[in-house]
Amino acid sequence: MTRQRPFLVEALTILALVAAPFVLPHLGFSPATINRILIWGLVGIGFDLLFGYTGLLSFGQSAFFGSGGMFAAYLLTQTSFTNTIAALFLGTAFAGVIGYVIGLIALRRTGIYFAMITVAIAEVFFFVEFNPLSQYTGGENGLPGVPPPNLPLGFTTLEFTSNLQMYAFFAFWYFVGLVIALRIVRSPFGLVMRAIRENPLRAQALGHNVRSYKLVVFVIAAMYAGFGGGLLGMMQGFMPPDAFMFATSGEIVMQTAIGGAGTLFGPLLGAIVWLYLSDFFQTVLNLGATWRLILGIVFVLLVCFLRRGLAGAISDLYGKLRHRRQVASPVGAAPAAVAAAPAARADMGGDAAVAIKTTTGKTGPILKATGLTKRYGGLLANSDIDFTVDHGEIRGIIGPNGAGKSTFFKMLTCEVEPTAGRIIFDGKDITEMNVTDACQMGLTKSYQINQLFERLTVRQNLTIAALGELRGKFKLDLFRNLNKVPKLNRLVEQTATLVNLTARLDAPVSELAYGEKRRLEIGLALATSPSLLLLDEPLAGMSPQERVETVALLKSIARGRTLVIIDHDMDSLFELVGKVTVLQEGSLLVEGTPEEIKSNPKVQEAYLGGVYEEVA
Ligand SMILES: Nc1ncnc2c1ncn2[C@@H]1O[C@H](COP(=O)(O)OP(=O)(O)OP(=O)(O)O)[C@@H](O)[C@H]1O
């Protein structure tokens, strides 16, 4: 895994939080603005987990911000409740419950539809706060009289009444919120979140229950928002109804975009810029309503020119400086790289048999499909196919373009539901199963067109696949250290060795050559330790040299495994497989050994059209 300096980020954050109330006032920040920045920064951490790390753009945070804040304020102003910290946590829990219910609805859709549902939800909450629930929320008056935070210690009660005391209280909770979020993003759960952001369909196909992961992150983000809402009420001594306004959600989104999504610190930096400028334009320059126009222009400029936001720009600059320093002192850099290799080998522990499963010595069919049919409207992509694969078999599937090969694979891996027919895998009927459960059972495929996690490294890609195998389809291991998952490193490194990517483990996928990406595509499927692996055109798009290398690789992968391979490169395929199935126009034409297929007149006529004779 990547080398990290433990607690460096946390230590720097503490330093910055301690220095801020003494430094920022000299730069023109009022104490109230500084406190407000912390609240927005904290709410933004939750939003960043949702948007920056999991790729879910929600405009509904105002609903949770308002609900959590109102709940805490209601307890403290309308009941005999006096414990502010308990009220904050109850407000947070309330926001979490609401987040759970809304998440169940909103997460039924993805992309723009998900975002639009969250907009609608924010509006519904705004309406509900002002109308049916106004007797509890104070309607347009909000709830006045919220006490400042206090901490009962038994013998005395600490009161946080002055701006600086409140700052200390907010900074403490900001830090706690940050540490929790850092633990989450460094956990196996956090890596699956990034997988979902990059390629949710592949994450699903690698055995992760994407919907459950999304729901948990949605609830976490709602809880951060609810906690922030509670803090706002205490800071202002009044819970304002405009917490529920859509503008609240909009500001969280904009501040995160300015500061940099997927960084955790981005929302705080964005809040610093946003709140400072809005104060400056309104109170120092007295721009009247024009401040919104100018702030809008500043927002557009920042987002256009700093694509990864302020935090992204700072991290890019730091990366460049580090790179320059390494180039300037190559002697110092080399030993580190060299040292990494033995460490990796040591991690393999010389125990190559442990992680990736091979065949179990079973005999007989591992997969049996009968009458498999897929209809797309009027088009019959697959028609009444009977197909059996035995344990330990290496099967090839060929057929002209459009013969229905990929559709057939999609049905076998439960990516698409057959129109008719049944699929029995390892003795179990999986016809109506989903792709995640099929993968968990040990049936998966590599894709004809690469489906990788592009912005992550090779190691992270393989880790995502291996996590599905080692943790099951869902695990709430939010605070577990990714480096401490048993067998994980070994499984990742064994897979990298199998697909010849050991030297590229820490390279971002976007920097790989095409052939390397194709090998990683196979590696992702392999890292799930499938008992039956389907490879959809593994040689597609490769140069002749890459094909030769990949065929050699596939031969070594094939040892002790059960594989079905689709490919158009018949010479290579016939070298690899023991038996070939030929599809034509969606139907099974013939099955046989490569020699039988080569000489079969039906195949010659219907599929090869004599071409293979020429090649042979
Ligand atoms: N989602 C879909 N909706 C409608 N038609 C589809 C869909 N997927 C595939 N088809 C059609 O089904 C037929 C079989 O497609 P499929 O991709 O399975 O063929 P193939 O043998 O894998 O082709 P190739 O070798 O070019 O990849 C084609 O006519 C294709 O256009």
Ligand as a Chemical Component Dictionary entry (heavy atoms), coordinates in Angstrom:
data_LIG
# 
_chem_comp.id                   LIG 
_chem_comp.type                 NON-POLYMER 
_chem_comp.pdbx_formal_charge   0 
_chem_comp.three_letter_code    LIG 
# 
loop_
_chem_comp_atom.comp_id 
_chem_comp_atom.atom_id 
_chem_comp_atom.alt_atom_id 
_chem_comp_atom.type_symbol 
_chem_comp_atom.charge 
_chem_comp_atom.model_Cartn_x 
_chem_comp_atom.model_Cartn_y 
_chem_comp_atom.model_Cartn_z 
_chem_comp_atom.pdbx_ordinal 
LIG N1  N1  N 0 -28.373 -3.502  -25.033 1  
LIG C1  C1  C 0 -28.708 -3.845  -26.278 2  
LIG N2  N2  N 0 -29.826 -3.363  -26.830 3  
LIG C2  C2  C 0 -30.185 -3.703  -28.083 4  
LIG N3  N3  N 0 -29.481 -4.534  -28.871 5  
LIG C3  C3  C 0 -28.341 -5.049  -28.373 6  
LIG C4  C4  C 0 -27.891 -4.730  -27.057 7  
LIG N4  N4  N 0 -26.722 -5.389  -26.843 8  
LIG C5  C5  C 0 -26.455 -6.080  -27.973 9  
LIG N5  N5  N 0 -27.417 -5.880  -28.888 10 
LIG C6  C6  C 0 -27.487 -6.460  -30.204 11 
LIG O1  O1  O 0 -27.396 -7.866  -30.053 12 
LIG C7  C7  C 0 -26.629 -8.420  -31.096 13 
LIG C8  C8  C 0 -25.495 -9.236  -30.521 14 
LIG O2  O2  O 0 -24.569 -8.311  -29.937 15 
LIG P1  P1  P 0 -23.281 -8.821  -29.155 16 
LIG O3  O3  O 0 -22.549 -7.622  -28.699 17 
LIG O4  O4  O 0 -23.676 -9.806  -28.156 18 
LIG O5  O5  O 0 -22.463 -9.532  -30.331 19 
LIG P2  P2  P 0 -20.965 -10.023 -30.350 20 
LIG O6  O6  O 0 -20.959 -11.355 -30.974 21 
LIG O7  O7  O 0 -20.371 -9.910  -29.018 22 
LIG O8  O8  O 0 -20.314 -8.953  -31.321 23 
LIG P3  P3  P 0 -18.777 -8.422  -31.388 24 
LIG O9  O9  O 0 -17.951 -9.578  -31.786 25 
LIG O10 O10 O 0 -18.820 -7.357  -32.415 26 
LIG O11 O11 O 0 -18.483 -7.909  -30.019 27 
LIG C9  C9  C 0 -26.153 -7.270  -31.972 28 
LIG O12 O12 O 0 -27.031 -7.156  -33.069 29 
LIG C10 C10 C 0 -26.285 -6.082  -31.062 30 
LIG O13 O13 O 0 -26.543 -4.907  -31.797 31 
# 
loop_
_chem_comp_bond.comp_id 
_chem_comp_bond.atom_id_1 
_chem_comp_bond.atom_id_2 
_chem_comp_bond.value_order 
_chem_comp_bond.pdbx_ordinal 
LIG N1  C1  SING 1  
LIG C1  N2  SING 2  
LIG C1  C4  DOUB 3  
LIG N2  C2  DOUB 4  
LIG C2  N3  SING 5  
LIG N3  C3  DOUB 6  
LIG C3  C4  SING 7  
LIG C3  N5  SING 8  
LIG C4  N4  SING 9  
LIG N4  C5  DOUB 10 
LIG C5  N5  SING 11 
LIG N5  C6  SING 12 
LIG C6  O1  SING 13 
LIG C6  C10 SING 14 
LIG O1  C7  SING 15 
LIG C7  C8  SING 16 
LIG C7  C9  SING 17 
LIG C8  O2  SING 18 
LIG O2  P1  SING 19 
LIG P1  O3  DOUB 20 
LIG P1  O4  SING 21 
LIG P1  O5  SING 22 
LIG O5  P2  SING 23 
LIG P2  O6  DOUB 24 
LIG P2  O7  SING 25 
LIG P2  O8  SING 26 
LIG O8  P3  SING 27 
LIG P3  O9  DOUB 28 
LIG P3  O10 SING 29 
LIG P3  O11 SING 30 
LIG C9  O12 SING 31 
LIG C9  C10 SING 32 
LIG C10 O13 SING 33 
# 
